[in-house]
Amino acid sequence: MKQSLNAFVLSLLLISVAPQAVMSSSGGGHSMGHVASRASQQNVIGTMTIDGITATAELSDVHEAMTQAGQTLTHHLQVVFKDLANNHNIEEGVAALKVILPNGEELAPSEMLGMDGHFGVDLQLTLEGKHTFKVGTRLEDSKVRQFVFITDLN
């Protein structure tokens, strides 16, 4: 029951924060869609700061290990959230991911699980091109935020 409620809340977060993110993209230290090359920054695909929280996203290719485990998943997205006022990583709260594929298709929202100092999720990404990752959050301060990262998978 709790997982169903969390999934429902996460879906609402993703739907409700998109207009706010677009409206506030011109000010307040918030910018939409950081584009990064995986080759130039290893696995880091971007860093954003919104309302005193910095999110750093990393995308790792896990295809080989997953194939050996009999899985079809190809990538692991992890996001570290840091509270700038207290200079500590945030490990409590709710985070969800919506992926927009290069062909414009949106994948269903996925819950990001808290683990080892970050929130993460395993994904199946098989298309080449620019992928957009929208991470909706309600962290320990109960504020709703949306962080957007864009990367090119080749």
Secondary structure, 3 states (H helix, E strand, C coil): CHHHHHHHHHHHHHHHHHHHHHHCCCCCCCCCCEEECCCCCCCEEEEEEECCEEEEEEEEECHHHHHHCCCCCCEEEEEEEEECCCCEEECCEEEEEEEECCCCCECCCEEEEEECCEEEEEECCCCCEEEEEEEEEEECCCCEEEEEEEEEEC
